[in-house]
Amino acid sequence: MERLNEVYLIRRVKEEQDMEALHKLVERYRPLINGAKLNFFIRNFDHDDWEQEALIMCYQSCCTYDEKRANSFGAYYRTKFYNHLRSLLRYELAQKRTSFTKAISYDNVVHKNLIKEEVEEMHITPRKEMYQKFINKLSEKEVIALKVFLGELTIEEASKKTNYSRYQLLQAKARCKAKMRKELF
């Protein structure tokens, strides 16, 4: 009698998309769902997420269940539900998402005083005069190296135009960077 009732509910879900029948099936298999909650830990899954996944998989199981081939809907539903949960776990535990699983909230870290936030922030926005003053302090070789640094010229182009060696331009570029740091910071 109970098997006939179960088949009737499955048919109602499959043929008429009857949500009441679907909810009755999910309630019938509540111990299976609660067991899955104990066997699987999926980060950030709350009660509503478990209910939603259980409903979705029950609906899909009803739509694909073949009464003639499968003996027990419960076993069929359990297999589909557990396989779906394993897929969710594989997705969560994938190597490329490990940073997400190890991430913690910045607000929590600050709130727990694990990091001291500096209240005083320094933002220096260079003005045009600062750039002009900086450029005036550079030698001719360093101005060419600055153009290389900014991407206006390649080292090879600069070397051909000025007859400076690649090594000389690289040294001038390093001096230019040091002067820029000293001037702006």
Backbone bond lengths (Angstrom), bond angles and torsions (degrees), N, CA, C in turn:
res aa  C-N    CA-C-N  psi(-1)  N-CA   C-N-CA  omega(-1)  CA-C   N-CA-C  phi
1 M - - - 1.449 - - 1.533 110.86 -
2 E 1.342 115.02 -44.63 1.461 118.72 -178.93 1.524 111.15 -66.72
3 R 1.331 117.32 -37.03 1.466 121.72 177.66 1.523 109.96 -61.79
4 L 1.337 117.61 -41.11 1.463 121.20 178.56 1.521 110.87 -64.94
5 N 1.312 117.13 -39.45 1.457 121.75 177.63 1.531 110.51 -62.65
6 E 1.333 115.62 -42.17 1.464 120.54 178.58 1.522 110.78 -63.98
7 V 1.309 117.97 -45.10 1.470 122.53 179.01 1.522 109.60 -62.21
8 Y 1.320 116.89 -40.04 1.470 121.23 178.02 1.530 110.21 -60.97
9 L 1.323 117.48 -45.55 1.470 121.19 179.03 1.534 110.88 -63.04
10 I 1.326 116.01 -41.85 1.466 120.07 179.99 1.525 109.78 -62.14
11 R 1.313 116.99 -44.91 1.472 120.91 179.03 1.525 111.17 -62.21
12 R 1.330 117.10 -39.97 1.475 119.94 179.29 1.533 110.63 -63.30
13 V 1.316 116.04 -40.06 1.465 119.77 178.72 1.529 109.56 -67.74
14 K 1.328 116.11 -45.73 1.460 121.70 -176.31 1.532 111.87 -66.19
15 E 1.288 116.99 -46.85 1.463 120.79 -172.13 1.527 113.56 -89.69
16 E 1.320 117.56 -34.97 1.463 120.09 -173.02 1.524 113.68 -116.98
17 Q 1.354 117.52 2.69 1.460 122.60 -176.82 1.528 110.73 50.06
18 D 1.318 116.44 44.10 1.455 124.03 -178.17 1.531 109.67 -75.02
19 M 1.339 116.26 109.89 1.470 121.02 -177.61 1.527 111.48 -70.88
20 E 1.309 116.41 -31.47 1.463 118.95 178.80 1.527 110.44 -65.01
21 A 1.325 116.37 -41.58 1.465 120.48 177.52 1.523 110.41 -65.21
22 L 1.338 116.80 -38.85 1.462 121.24 178.67 1.533 110.32 -62.32
23 H 1.320 117.02 -45.13 1.460 120.47 179.59 1.533 111.48 -64.77
24 K 1.329 117.08 -35.16 1.471 119.70 177.01 1.529 110.47 -65.10
25 L 1.342 115.97 -40.73 1.476 119.66 177.76 1.525 110.72 -63.89
26 V 1.325 116.63 -43.88 1.463 120.24 180.00 1.524 109.67 -62.43
27 E 1.315 117.85 -41.44 1.474 120.16 178.26 1.522 111.38 -65.62
28 R 1.320 116.16 -34.23 1.463 119.96 178.13 1.533 110.26 -64.23
29 Y 1.333 116.32 -34.82 1.469 120.69 -177.99 1.533 111.94 -103.27
30 R 1.333 116.86 24.86 1.467 121.94 178.12 1.531 112.12 -56.40
31 P 1.347 120.46 -42.28 1.473 119.43 178.29 1.535 112.39 -59.87
32 L 1.318 116.58 -35.26 1.467 120.79 177.78 1.533 109.92 -64.29
33 I 1.326 116.50 -43.18 1.472 121.73 -179.54 1.532 109.95 -66.71
34 N 1.327 116.43 -43.17 1.466 119.68 178.57 1.532 111.18 -64.60
35 G 1.322 116.47 -35.95 1.470 120.05 175.81 1.511 111.71 -64.99
36 A 1.328 116.36 -37.51 1.469 120.56 177.96 1.526 110.09 -64.28
37 K 1.332 116.74 -38.45 1.473 120.38 178.43 1.528 110.81 -60.91
38 L 1.327 115.95 -34.43 1.462 119.75 179.67 1.528 112.27 -77.27
39 N 1.329 116.32 -31.08 1.470 120.73 -176.16 1.527 113.96 -86.18
40 F 1.325 117.47 -23.26 1.462 121.03 -175.71 1.516 109.70 -123.40
41 F 1.330 115.14 136.04 1.457 119.98 171.59 1.520 107.53 -116.31
42 I 1.302 115.22 114.13 1.459 120.54 178.08 1.520 106.33 -115.76
43 R 1.308 115.31 120.17 1.464 121.80 -174.72 1.531 110.89 -56.27
44 N 1.312 115.16 137.02 1.467 124.36 177.15 1.525 114.11 66.28
45 F 1.326 118.12 16.53 1.457 121.45 175.56 1.522 108.32 -87.32
46 D 1.316 116.85 123.50 1.458 120.05 175.48 1.526 108.98 -108.48
47 H 1.305 116.95 -174.42 1.464 122.34 -176.38 1.536 111.33 -57.70
48 D 1.332 116.58 -43.48 1.472 120.40 -179.33 1.526 111.87 -63.58
49 D 1.320 117.21 -37.73 1.470 120.50 178.05 1.522 110.74 -63.77
50 W 1.331 116.51 -42.82 1.466 120.08 178.20 1.524 110.89 -62.50
51 E 1.327 116.22 -43.07 1.469 120.24 179.24 1.527 111.01 -62.44
52 Q 1.311 115.72 -43.52 1.468 119.92 -179.57 1.522 111.26 -63.27
53 E 1.317 116.94 -47.01 1.465 120.16 179.95 1.530 111.03 -63.24
54 A 1.338 116.62 -38.76 1.467 120.63 178.67 1.525 110.58 -64.47
55 L 1.329 116.89 -42.68 1.468 120.56 178.38 1.524 111.46 -64.93
56 I 1.308 116.55 -45.81 1.467 120.43 -179.39 1.520 110.58 -60.13
57 M 1.322 116.16 -47.69 1.466 119.01 -177.72 1.525 111.66 -69.88
58 C 1.317 118.03 -32.16 1.460 120.63 176.70 1.531 109.28 -66.79
59 Y 1.316 116.06 -43.31 1.466 119.69 177.81 1.532 110.94 -61.37
60 Q 1.328 116.71 -47.61 1.469 119.95 178.99 1.523 111.32 -62.71
61 S 1.317 116.34 -37.94 1.469 119.94 178.61 1.525 110.66 -64.82
62 C 1.330 116.26 -41.68 1.475 119.85 177.98 1.527 110.64 -62.03
63 C 1.334 116.58 -41.26 1.471 120.61 -177.08 1.523 112.06 -69.11
64 T 1.326 117.85 -29.56 1.468 120.11 -177.09 1.528 113.16 -104.05
65 Y 1.312 117.76 -4.35 1.470 121.68 -177.43 1.527 109.98 -70.90
66 D 1.320 115.97 132.65 1.464 122.82 177.12 1.524 107.75 -115.14
67 E 1.334 115.30 111.44 1.467 121.06 -176.15 1.519 112.40 -60.30
68 K 1.318 115.93 -32.47 1.473 119.85 -175.67 1.524 111.91 -75.07
69 R 1.337 116.83 -33.45 1.471 120.27 -176.54 1.520 112.37 -89.34
70 A 1.326 116.68 -45.11 1.470 120.14 -176.12 1.524 109.82 -92.45
71 N 1.279 115.46 141.87 1.455 121.01 -177.84 1.520 111.50 -85.70
72 S 1.349 117.07 -42.54 1.458 120.98 -174.54 1.528 109.94 -126.93
73 F 1.328 115.63 125.03 1.460 119.45 176.47 1.524 110.53 -66.29
74 G 1.320 117.28 -36.56 1.464 121.46 -179.06 1.522 112.29 -57.60
75 A 1.333 115.98 -44.73 1.464 120.13 179.13 1.529 110.62 -67.00
76 Y 1.326 115.34 -39.62 1.468 120.51 179.27 1.532 110.40 -63.85
77 Y 1.338 116.15 -47.37 1.457 121.19 179.78 1.532 110.93 -63.33
78 R 1.323 117.20 -43.07 1.457 121.14 179.31 1.522 110.70 -59.41
79 T 1.322 117.21 -45.46 1.467 121.42 -179.80 1.520 110.80 -61.15
80 K 1.347 116.41 -48.27 1.472 119.73 -179.63 1.527 111.11 -63.93
81 F 1.315 117.22 -42.79 1.460 121.51 -178.33 1.529 111.08 -65.10
82 Y 1.326 117.28 -47.08 1.463 120.76 179.83 1.525 111.08 -65.89
83 N 1.317 118.39 -39.10 1.469 120.55 177.36 1.533 110.44 -64.10
84 H 1.314 116.32 -39.08 1.464 119.94 177.63 1.534 110.53 -63.70
85 L 1.318 116.68 -42.81 1.467 120.22 178.51 1.523 111.19 -64.49
86 R 1.317 116.97 -38.16 1.473 120.00 176.50 1.523 110.72 -63.14
87 S 1.333 116.77 -38.21 1.466 120.17 177.20 1.525 110.83 -64.21
88 L 1.326 116.29 -41.18 1.473 119.56 176.70 1.526 110.99 -62.04
89 L 1.328 116.07 -40.28 1.464 120.01 178.27 1.524 111.55 -66.36
90 R 1.327 116.92 -42.28 1.475 119.61 177.84 1.514 109.78 -59.71
91 Y 1.323 116.17 -42.34 1.462 120.12 179.24 1.533 110.47 -61.68
92 E 1.328 115.93 -45.33 1.462 120.25 -178.07 1.522 112.27 -67.80
93 L 1.321 117.46 -36.86 1.454 121.40 -174.19 1.530 113.44 -92.33
94 A 1.322 116.80 5.78 1.464 119.67 179.16 1.524 110.01 -58.11
95 Q 1.309 116.42 145.62 1.471 122.73 -175.84 1.525 111.84 -54.66
96 K 1.322 116.76 -40.17 1.460 118.61 -175.13 1.524 113.06 -72.46
97 R 1.354 117.60 -12.32 1.451 120.35 179.09 1.524 112.93 -107.29
98 T 1.316 118.18 12.71 1.466 119.64 -178.37 1.530 111.49 -65.06
99 S 1.309 117.19 -29.21 1.465 118.54 178.80 1.518 110.95 -65.75
100 F 1.337 117.86 -32.25 1.461 120.49 178.16 1.526 111.18 -67.94
101 T 1.316 116.88 -38.23 1.461 119.35 -177.66 1.521 111.37 -73.50
102 K 1.325 117.59 -25.32 1.459 120.73 -179.92 1.522 112.57 -94.33
103 A 1.321 116.47 -2.84 1.457 120.87 -177.08 1.522 110.70 -72.70
104 I 1.330 114.22 143.67 1.454 119.95 173.66 1.519 107.80 -127.49
105 S 1.285 116.10 156.54 1.454 121.48 -177.11 1.523 111.01 -69.72
106 Y 1.300 116.39 132.78 1.462 121.78 177.43 1.531 110.29 -62.15
107 D 1.332 116.54 -39.36 1.460 120.64 178.81 1.522 111.42 -61.04
108 N 1.345 116.34 -40.73 1.463 119.63 178.35 1.523 111.47 -64.63
109 V 1.320 116.29 -39.70 1.459 120.69 -179.54 1.524 110.08 -64.38
110 V 1.317 117.03 -43.28 1.466 120.68 179.67 1.522 109.55 -68.71
111 H 1.336 116.74 -41.99 1.460 121.37 -178.81 1.535 111.19 -61.49
112 K 1.315 117.26 -37.00 1.458 121.09 -179.72 1.525 112.39 -86.34
113 N 1.332 116.82 6.57 1.463 123.87 178.93 1.530 112.75 58.74
114 L 1.321 116.93 34.11 1.458 119.93 174.82 1.522 110.77 -79.25
115 I 1.329 115.73 -23.85 1.469 121.85 176.20 1.520 106.84 -128.62
116 K 1.294 114.99 137.66 1.463 119.38 174.65 1.519 107.13 -93.23
117 E 1.306 115.48 121.75 1.458 120.16 177.50 1.514 109.01 -86.84
118 E 1.301 115.33 130.91 1.454 120.05 176.02 1.521 108.01 -80.75
119 V 1.311 115.29 125.48 1.457 120.50 -178.36 1.515 110.19 -75.11
120 E 1.316 115.34 -37.26 1.447 120.12 -175.95 1.522 109.80 -84.84
121 E 1.300 116.47 116.69 1.458 121.11 178.43 1.512 108.55 -111.55
122 M 1.310 115.24 141.99 1.452 119.20 177.96 1.508 109.02 -113.90
123 H 1.284 115.24 120.26 1.451 120.99 175.01 1.520 107.28 -119.51
124 I 1.301 114.94 116.81 1.456 119.49 178.57 1.515 106.98 -107.77
125 T 1.295 115.23 118.56 1.450 120.02 175.20 1.519 106.93 -108.30
126 P 1.332 115.87 108.38 1.459 118.05 -177.69 1.531 111.28 -62.97
127 R 1.310 114.63 138.95 1.453 120.26 176.55 1.521 108.93 -95.79
128 K 1.291 115.46 167.95 1.464 121.79 -178.87 1.530 110.71 -58.81
129 E 1.318 116.43 -37.36 1.466 120.26 -179.61 1.524 111.11 -64.42
130 M 1.334 115.73 -36.98 1.467 119.68 179.51 1.532 110.13 -64.66
131 Y 1.335 116.11 -42.14 1.464 119.48 178.54 1.530 110.47 -64.00
132 Q 1.321 116.60 -43.58 1.462 120.61 -179.25 1.523 110.70 -62.79
133 K 1.329 116.62 -42.36 1.457 121.67 178.30 1.531 110.15 -62.79
134 F 1.330 115.75 -41.40 1.464 121.22 178.85 1.529 110.74 -63.65
135 I 1.302 117.77 -47.27 1.468 121.62 -177.93 1.526 110.78 -64.59
136 N 1.320 117.85 -36.60 1.464 121.22 179.32 1.523 112.34 -64.78
137 K 1.337 117.35 -23.97 1.454 121.26 179.76 1.529 112.92 -82.34
138 L 1.325 116.93 -9.92 1.464 120.70 -176.79 1.518 111.59 -87.00
139 S 1.317 115.00 148.38 1.459 120.06 173.56 1.528 108.48 -78.72
140 E 1.329 115.72 171.42 1.475 120.36 179.91 1.533 110.42 -60.18
141 K 1.307 115.97 -41.96 1.467 121.02 -179.98 1.535 110.26 -64.42
142 E 1.335 116.41 -39.33 1.462 120.17 -179.54 1.528 112.09 -70.80
143 V 1.345 116.95 -32.25 1.476 120.05 175.75 1.526 109.72 -63.93
144 I 1.303 116.60 -41.33 1.470 120.55 177.65 1.525 109.61 -66.61
145 A 1.321 116.56 -39.97 1.466 120.43 177.28 1.534 110.59 -64.27
146 L 1.339 117.84 -35.74 1.457 121.74 176.01 1.527 110.59 -62.18
147 K 1.314 116.58 -40.63 1.471 120.14 177.15 1.528 110.62 -62.98
148 V 1.330 116.45 -36.51 1.467 120.38 176.30 1.526 108.66 -66.69
149 F 1.326 116.24 -44.76 1.460 122.30 -179.40 1.527 111.59 -60.59
150 L 1.332 116.74 -38.45 1.462 121.61 -179.55 1.524 113.02 -82.71
151 G 1.324 116.97 -7.08 1.456 120.57 176.44 1.517 114.49 88.56
152 E 1.320 117.47 9.87 1.459 119.95 178.17 1.527 111.17 -74.16
153 L 1.315 116.13 -30.93 1.467 122.42 178.90 1.521 108.94 -132.63
154 T 1.312 115.16 153.79 1.460 118.56 169.54 1.523 106.84 -90.77
155 I 1.306 116.62 163.46 1.469 119.98 179.65 1.527 110.03 -61.44
156 E 1.324 116.07 -38.34 1.473 120.17 -179.33 1.532 111.06 -64.10
157 E 1.353 116.87 -43.39 1.473 120.49 178.60 1.524 110.72 -63.57
158 A 1.312 116.47 -44.71 1.466 120.80 -179.74 1.523 110.69 -63.92
159 S 1.304 116.86 -38.98 1.454 121.38 -179.98 1.531 111.10 -64.58
160 K 1.323 116.67 -41.46 1.473 120.75 179.46 1.529 111.85 -67.18
161 K 1.352 117.14 -41.04 1.462 121.27 -176.08 1.530 112.59 -72.25
162 T 1.320 117.85 -30.52 1.465 120.58 -170.71 1.518 114.70 -113.82
163 N 1.293 118.85 -9.10 1.459 123.82 -176.26 1.526 112.93 65.19
164 Y 1.347 117.80 17.86 1.450 121.16 171.66 1.522 107.49 -85.01
165 S 1.321 115.52 145.09 1.467 118.31 178.09 1.537 109.76 -75.04
166 R 1.310 114.90 162.73 1.469 121.04 177.90 1.532 109.98 -58.71
167 Y 1.321 116.11 -41.63 1.456 121.92 -179.82 1.528 110.81 -62.56
168 Q 1.334 117.51 -43.85 1.464 121.27 179.29 1.531 111.22 -61.95
169 L 1.341 115.99 -40.21 1.466 120.16 179.82 1.534 111.42 -68.57
170 L 1.310 116.98 -37.47 1.459 120.08 177.80 1.527 111.08 -65.73
171 Q 1.336 116.42 -39.47 1.462 119.96 176.32 1.529 110.90 -65.23
172 A 1.325 116.19 -43.09 1.471 120.56 178.95 1.535 110.22 -63.34
173 K 1.320 116.79 -37.99 1.466 121.64 178.01 1.531 110.01 -62.55
174 A 1.323 117.67 -42.42 1.463 121.85 178.50 1.529 110.70 -64.13
175 R 1.340 116.47 -42.84 1.468 120.02 177.97 1.533 110.48 -63.71
176 C 1.318 116.05 -39.38 1.461 121.86 179.87 1.533 110.19 -62.33
177 K 1.324 116.97 -44.01 1.470 121.19 178.55 1.528 110.60 -61.91
178 A 1.322 115.60 -43.52 1.475 119.44 -179.00 1.529 110.49 -64.05
179 K 1.325 117.01 -42.59 1.467 120.35 178.69 1.536 110.88 -64.70
180 M 1.337 115.73 -37.06 1.469 120.08 -179.90 1.532 110.33 -65.60
181 R 1.315 116.73 -43.53 1.465 120.44 178.24 1.533 110.77 -61.59
182 K 1.334 115.05 -43.45 1.463 120.04 -178.58 1.529 110.74 -65.29
183 E 1.318 116.18 -39.42 1.476 120.47 -176.42 1.520 111.86 -75.00
184 L 1.329 117.71 -42.32 1.463 120.63 -172.17 1.531 113.59 -92.45
185 F 1.296 117.45 -23.04 1.470 118.35 -176.03 1.483 107.84 -118.88
